């Protein structure tokens, strides 16, 4: 009987009813053999009977009224064992996992060894344990990072975005469609002379040059006038999401119903005063540049952190259990599915649209899962080596941030974050501090320094000449 029962580390049970022993199977792999006494197993069988008796019909008895002994005689004594096992296993495993002292890092593989009337219930849990990390060099890591620089073009691009947000739309009726126009159209698409699903719309707004539509659809509307009926011929790409349209030639009947353009405000002092707290454009530009520099600094810090951690992982030694990787892949897949659900898309729909399978999806998750595990392990090892811990002030700040993020009272959040969850939060804080430590201790690469020395030398020679 191969069963898996979810683990709830907050549950408890009377310890005298359960005993366990551990056996090392190999590096980072252990078997926990857990024994629950016969009396406790009998209670679980009775619960299973009470749960299922309403579903069982035996001749001569009303549904749900057949005695347990008669049901067991007819279907065998093991008829309730599986449900009884699922009643016993979560609590018994949780207690054994807490008591055994092993740092378990993945869901267990559960197998029932003994389930017999009048005998103890025995099951095995094969678990993966946290691997040891042998840290290499982690301070003074040499990495190359981009230069912190904000160009005038980047500032102008940001200002143009703000102009776009403050633009107004003006109707045009005295000329033909031009690049950049917003065109209101009715259209219907045909493949092999037949209309296809999803190929028809009315009063659709299309910006010419946005490449919203496939192939040369938008370009073929340039030069057309309001009231024109146009036949637009295009070809669907080979990688198009709809299987029945991939690579197919199509013809769209298009009616041009209106033309409009976006009018952007002038980039001057009046614009700056309208969209910011500044009176002049120069002041507004300076503030935009400052904001872009702060954003770039954050990006560079992230690039630097990633590069440093990658080097630290390369310098370190660890053996990651397969079960730990599989567990991380499943967690990442569940998180991704939840994000899709927030967007109104199920994971099954995502697979259908992309041609992906669950197996392929998990396979592609593996490199990211492995990197995530290794990153966490080296950061925890650095925190331990450097005696980095979360202070009371750190914890209070985290509760404040969570309170603001989730719009909940801090005391209410504190009620939820207890025990293992609180330990995890403290470790998260310690890992963040470890990241800051190795990032701030990192240096530029020798190659970059050499290039800088070469540039300085050349400038000096030119000056002397």
Secondary structure, 3 states (H helix, E strand, C coil): CCCCCCCCCCCCCCHHHEEEEEEEEECCEEEEEEEECHHHHHHHHHHHHHHHHHHCCCCCCCCCCCCHHHHHHHHCHHHHHHHHHHHHHHHHHHHHHHHCCCCECCCCEEEEEECCCCCCEEEEEEEEECCCCECCCCCCCEECCCCCCCCHHHHHHHHHHHHHHCCEEEEECCCCCCCCCEEEEEEEEEECCEEEEEEEEEEEEEECCCCCCCCCCCHHHCCCCCCCEEEEEEECCCCCCCHHHCCCEEEEEEEEEEEEEEECCCCCHHHHHHHCCCCCHHHHHHHHHHHHHHHHHHHHHHHHHHHHHHHHHHHCECCCCHHHHHHHHHHHHHHHHHHHHHCCCCHHHHHHHHCCCHHHHHHHHHHHHHHHHHHHHHHHHHHHHCCCCCCHHHHHHHHHHHHHHHCCCHHHHHHHCCHHHHHHHHHHHHHHHHHHHHHHHCEECHHHHHHHHHHHHHHHHHHHC
